């Protein structure tokens, strides 16, 4: 059975599980545990996990790396037929990059009550004043994503 034969919610869970594996990799590398994958035609064409500390780059968020990799893979600047799966609600920078790449759909796990750019604090992804709006689906693997983030910050406070 291929991914294209699966029901939509099962697809969302499978691709979010791939993003979650990348978040675990970030955790192992002492980065804030966020992972992201970009999917096009049931294929992962871009992936990333937070590498801010490793690269000393405040823009090296999982979403930014996944979007850049996806654009490179398909040699396009727009991702209108693509879905971004990310374990944490994108920040304003990443939400802006998703809008500028004309991403089709965004699926995220945990909300970010402090700096979310897709509904929690700001609503950049669906803002009708911008030239593109993204379909946003939230809450896929939310509890797992929240748990990993809480464990990371609990370890940091020790």
TAZIVEN-V147311 format. One line per field, one symbol per residue. psi: psi as a letter, one per 20 degrees, with the letter a starting at -180 (. if undefined). burial: 1 if it has 16 or more other C-alpha atoms within 10 Angstrom, else 0. A space follows every 10 residues. Layout:
BEGIN
psi->???
burial->???
END
This chain:
BEGIN
psi->prhiiqqghh gggghhhghh hhhhggghjk qpnpqqqppp lkpoiqqrqp kgggiloijl qggggggggg gggjlqiqlh jqpppqhqpq rhghgghggh ikqgqppreq qnihkpjkhg grmghjoiir iqqppppqjp kghggggggg gghghhi.
burial->0000000000 0111111111 1111111001 1111111111 0001111111 1100000001 1111111111 1000000111 0111111111 1111111111 1111111111 1100111110 0101110000 0111010101 1100110110 01000000
END
